[in-house]
Amino acid sequence: MTRRLSETHRRINAEIAQEKAVALGRAGERLEAALAHVVTVGCRLDAATDPGEQARLLGEYETARARALHARLALLIQREAVGLRHHRMVDQQFPEPPRRAAGRRPPRM
C-alpha cells in the first residue's frame, strides 16, 4: 500500500509541475502577443500624419501598452509561483513598452 501511495503522490507532483510549466508558457505567449500588438500600433502611430488619427492611435497605443504591462506582470507572477525569483531575463527579453506622445517616436535602444 505504501508503494502505491508513493507512486500516486509522485504522479500527482509530476502533473502539477507540468501544469505550472504550461501556465508559465501561456503567460509568456500572451506577453509576446501583447508586445507585438504594441509594436504594430506604434508603427501605425509613426506613419499617421493626420492629428485626429494620431490622437486616436495614441489612445489605442496606450491601451495596448497597458495590456502588455498587465501581461508582463502576469508572467512575473507565474514565474514567482514556480520559484523563479530573479527576473533580469524577463527585463532583457521583454522590456516595458515606452510611453508615447503623438508625432514623437520613442528613442532607439
FIRO-430510 format. One record per residue (C-alpha): x, y, z. Coordinates in steps of 0.25 Angstrom, whole numbers, padded with zeros to 4 digits, always signed. Last residue first. Example, Ala and Ser with C-alpha at 12.3 -4.5 7.8 and 13.67 -1.06 7.14 Angstrom:
BEGIN
+0055-0004+0029
+0049-0018+0031
This chain:
BEGIN
+0071+0206-0111
+0064+0215-0121
+0057+0227-0114
+0042+0227-0115
+0035+0234-0127
+0028+0247-0126
+0016+0251-0134
+0006+0248-0123
+0013+0245-0110
+0018+0231-0106
+0021+0223-0093
+0031+0213-0095
+0028+0198-0096
+0033+0190-0084
+0045+0181-0087
+0042+0167-0091
+0055+0160-0093
+0064+0168-0084
+0054+0170-0073
+0050+0156-0074
+0064+0151-0073
+0066+0160-0061
+0054+0154-0054
+0060+0147-0042
+0051+0139-0033
+0047+0127-0041
+0040+0118-0031
+0028+0113-0039
+0019+0123-0034
+0029+0135-0035
+0030+0132-0050
+0015+0132-0051
+0015+0145-0044
+0025+0151-0054
+0017+0146-0065
+0004+0152-0060
+0012+0165-0058
+0017+0165-0073
+0002+0162-0077
-0002+0175-0069
+0009+0183-0075
+0005+0178-0089
-0010+0181-0087
-0006+0195-0082
+0003+0197-0095
-0009+0193-0104
-0018+0203-0097
-0007+0214-0098
-0005+0210-0113
-0020+0211-0116
-0020+0225-0109
-0008+0229-0117
-0015+0223-0130
-0027+0232-0127
-0019+0245-0125
-0010+0242-0137
-0023+0240-0146
-0028+0253-0141
-0015+0260-0144
-0014+0254-0158
+0000+0249-0162
+0000+0235-0157
+0012+0227-0160
+0018+0227-0146
+0005+0224-0140
+0003+0212-0149
+0017+0207-0145
+0013+0209-0131
+0000+0201-0133
+0008+0189-0138
+0019+0190-0127
+0008+0190-0116
+0001+0178-0123
+0015+0170-0123
+0016+0173-0108
+0002+0168-0105
+0005+0155-0114
+0019+0153-0107
+0012+0155-0093
+0001+0145-0096
+0011+0135-0101
+0019+0137-0088
+0007+0135-0079
+0004+0122-0087
+0018+0117-0085
+0016+0119-0070
+0003+0112-0070
+0009+0100-0077
+0021+0099-0068
+0011+0100-0055
+0003+0089-0062
+0015+0080-0064
+0019+0082-0049
+0005+0079-0044
+0005+0066-0053
+0019+0062-0047
+0014+0064-0033
+0002+0056-0036
+0010+0045-0042
+0019+0045-0030
+0008+0044-0020
+0001+0033-0027
+0015+0025-0027
+0017+0027-0012
+0002+0023-0009
+0005+0010-0017
+0018+0007-0010
+0011+0010+0003
+0000+0000+0000
